[in-house]
Amino acid sequence: MLKFPKGSIVKHKSGEIRGEIVNVFEQGDSPTGYYVKWDDGNHSYHLEKELSWANVDRPRMHYTQQSSK
């Protein structure tokens, strides 16, 4: 099971940079990998153990469309 679904807002464990999960790579028994678009505009691939939720109080997701409510 995925820890971070596509659209999740995460941060890298080495610092405070935040980003959005844009793609998830699952391959059988291999560790899950994530392609992240960072706030500084860069993209990079990371294993699940290198990432954490950007907000520890509650997971956040990036949504491109606003609710009609």
C-alpha positions in Angstrom: 0.0 0.0 0.0 1.2 3.5 -0.8 2.2 5.8 1.9 2.0 8.9 -0.3 -0.7 8.9 -3.1 -0.3 11.0 -6.1 -1.0 14.7 -5.2 0.4 14.4 -1.7 2.3 17.3 -0.2 5.6 16.0 1.2 8.9 17.2 2.5 12.4 15.7 2.2 13.8 14.4 5.4 17.1 16.2 4.9 15.5 19.6 5.1 12.4 21.7 4.9 11.8 21.8 1.2 8.3 20.8 0.2 6.9 19.3 -2.9 4.0 17.4 -4.5 4.0 13.7 -5.5 3.5 13.7 -9.3 4.1 10.0 -10.0 4.4 6.8 -8.0 6.5 3.8 -9.0 5.6 0.4 -7.5 7.4 -2.7 -8.8 6.6 -5.9 -7.0 9.0 -6.4 -4.0 11.1 -3.3 -4.8 10.7 -0.3 -2.5 8.1 2.2 -3.7 9.6 5.3 -5.4 8.1 8.7 -5.9 8.7 11.4 -8.5 8.4 14.8 -6.7 8.0 18.3 -8.0 9.6 20.6 -5.4 8.6 24.1 -4.5 11.8 25.4 -6.1 10.8 24.0 -9.5 13.1 21.0 -9.6 11.9 17.4 -10.0 13.5 14.3 -8.5 13.0 10.7 -7.7 13.0 9.5 -4.1 12.3 6.3 -2.1 9.6 6.4 0.5 12.0 6.4 3.4 13.5 9.7 2.2 10.1 11.5 2.4 7.6 12.5 5.1 4.3 14.3 5.3 4.7 18.1 5.0 2.3 18.6 7.9 2.7 16.1 10.7 -0.8 17.1 12.1 -2.6 15.8 9.0 -1.7 14.7 5.5 -2.4 17.3 2.8 -3.3 16.7 -0.8 -2.8 19.1 -3.8 -6.0 19.7 -5.7 -6.1 21.6 -8.9 -9.9 22.1 -9.0 -11.8 24.0 -6.3 -14.9 22.4 -4.8 -18.3 23.7 -6.0 -19.5 23.9 -2.4 
